[in-house]
Amino acid sequence: MAVTTPRNYGNAVERNRTKRIIREVFRNIKEHLKPDGYDLLFVVYKKNLEYNDTFSELFSICGQAGIINVSE
């Protein structure tokens, strides 16, 4: 799993905060993912991320990609 932000996203503090939020959300979602060994790259353009909104959006995106384990 990798997270990247464009250089014009903001200063380094904003970019690193965004990456930390995405990593934490992914850490909480990965128990729901299928164990098939995926390589994921998240390119973030949206600013001012909040944990709860990001969690639901990322869970939805993973569901649309078909990598959420639906047997739980």
ChimeraX attribute file (.defattr): number of C-alpha atoms within 10 A of each C-alpha:
attribute: neighborCount
match mode: 1-to-1
recipient: residues
	/A:1	9
	/A:2	11
	/A:3	16
	/A:4	15
	/A:5	17
	/A:6	10
	/A:7	9
	/A:8	9
	/A:9	14
	/A:10	12
	/A:11	9
	/A:12	11
	/A:13	9
	/A:14	15
	/A:15	19
	/A:16	15
	/A:17	13
	/A:18	23
	/A:19	20
	/A:20	13
	/A:21	17
	/A:22	22
	/A:23	16
	/A:24	12
	/A:25	18
	/A:26	17
	/A:27	10
	/A:28	11
	/A:29	16
	/A:30	15
	/A:31	11
	/A:32	16
	/A:33	18
	/A:34	14
	/A:35	11
	/A:36	7
	/A:37	8
	/A:38	10
	/A:39	7
	/A:40	10
	/A:41	10
	/A:42	14
	/A:43	12
	/A:44	16
	/A:45	13
	/A:46	9
	/A:47	11
	/A:48	9
	/A:49	16
	/A:50	11
	/A:51	14
	/A:52	11
	/A:53	9
	/A:54	15
	/A:55	18
	/A:56	13
	/A:57	12
	/A:58	17
	/A:59	20
	/A:60	13
	/A:61	13
	/A:62	18
	/A:63	15
	/A:64	10
	/A:65	9
	/A:66	12
	/A:67	18
	/A:68	20
	/A:69	14
	/A:70	10
	/A:71	6
	/A:72	5
